[in-house]
Amino acid sequence: MTDELPKIFDALKPPPASPELRERVLSAVNRELARRRKPAWERAFELGVAACLTLGIGLNAWQWRGDLGWQDEVDQTATEIAGRDELVEAVASITDKATAEMLVDRLVTVAWNSSARN
């Protein structure tokens, strides 16, 4: 199978359109394109939506950057919980030091997340 047309189509040429028909078609196309202009309120609405999206993205980025310092502060505070060292030593007496550190860190995270929800 091929995409080439048979040679008979090369010999067949369509007759050209009359100049009057060409003028009528071009004027109809121009009239149709002229009608497709948007009303001013629609353009204002589009610009308003674009401004709101831009403002939303900017506020989201600003809030996210503000949260970075807060998260560092929370992480620092979580390691300074009173009694943490005693809890690590108690767990380490049963398991090893690395497991005790991991377990206590996980407990602190779970406790912090459950208190943040309330």
Residue pairs with C-beta under 8 A, 6 or more apart in sequence:
17 25
74 112
78 105
78 108
78 109
78 112
79 108
81 108
84 104
84 108
87 104
87 107
88 97
88 100
88 101
88 104
89 100
90 100
91 99
91 100
91 103
91 104
92 99
92 100
95 103
